[in-house]
Amino acid sequence: MVMNKNILALAYLGDSVYEIYVRSHLLACGIQKVNDLQKEAVHYVSASAQDRFLKKMIDAQFLCKEELEIVYRARNHKVNHKPKNASIIAYKNATGLEALIGVLFLEKKTKRLDEIMNYIIRGE
């Protein structure tokens, strides 16, 4: 069962899946130069950006109860280090979002994963 896995390991996987969605989107937008891709990706993949997207989804009641439980479980996990470029709260929220993405990926809930990533990337 997916939820028996370490929540930070799920966030680690979710970070990779999230990054693939963002990079695919940016390439589809026609951005070709790697430096330009990296500059644009930061608008999506930084902890502060992920924090902002998560808060927007929570405010819009876009996430179901089970998804919020995953987010909160990861968000409340003890952090043993201080993030470099974000507040602790933003970092924890980003970890929660990444954990949710990781869970959806492992559970093969592709449709819901697509819905969440489209909400983030396209503002839908």
PyMOL commands that set and color helices and strands:
alter all, ss='L'
color gray80, all
select helices_A, chain A and resi 2-4+7-28+34-45+47-59+65-75+88-106+110-122
alter helices_A, ss='H'
color red, helices_A
deselect
rebuild
show_as cartoon
